[in-house]
Amino acid sequence: MTATGSRRKLGEKVRKLRKKAGISQEELGFRAKVHRTYIGAIERAEQNVSIDTIHKIAQALKVTPGDLLD
């Protein structure tokens, strides 16, 4: 899998879990302590995401970092 494919897969997973939780990008950003536009960029596979940010997003979604990367 390419880096772009990995970013796309992560973005899709974040979007799916966020929608399942019934929260907006803004709310997820608030909970994860990152800007809402950054959440949108992740979901659109426009950003490389650090492991620290993956951890913050996972905590905000109440899943493990591994759940975002599966």
N, C-alpha and C positions, 0 to 999 in steps of 0.2 A: 504494500500500500504506500502511496506517495504521502508526503507531508500534507499536501492540500487535501487528500482524501481523509487523512486522520483528523485534520481540523474540521472538515465537513461532518464527519461522524460524531465528533465531540459536540459540535454546534447543534446537530440534530438531537442528540441525547439531552443536552441542556434544555432545549426548547420543549421537548417531549415531557421531561420531568417538571419543568416550570408550569406548563399548561396543566399537567396532572394535579399539581399542587394548587392550581387556580390562582396564580399570582402573576402580576405584570412584570415586564422587564425592569421597570422602575423599582418595584417592591423587591425583586430578587437582588438588584444592585444595592439597595439599602441594606438588606439582610447580610449580603456578602461583603459590604463595605467597598464596593467598586461602583464606578459611574454607570448609570443605566445605558448610556450609549456604548459602553464597553461590552455590556451583556449582549446588546444587539449585534455588535461586530463579531462577537464569539459565535453567536447563533448563525450568522451569515458566513462563517469561516473566513473572516477577514483578519483575524488576529491570531498570532501565536500566543499561547497561554502558558504562563509559568505554573510549575507544580504548586506553588503557594496559592495562586489564584484558583486553581482547580480545587484545592483543599477548602478554600473559603466558600466557593460556590457549592461544593458538596455539603458542607456544614449547613449552609443556608437552605438547601433543598432536603436536608435530613437524610442524606444517602452517604455512602462511602465514596472516596475518590475513585476507587476501582469501579464503582457503578457507573461513573461518568465515562470511564475509559473502556468498558466492555463493548 
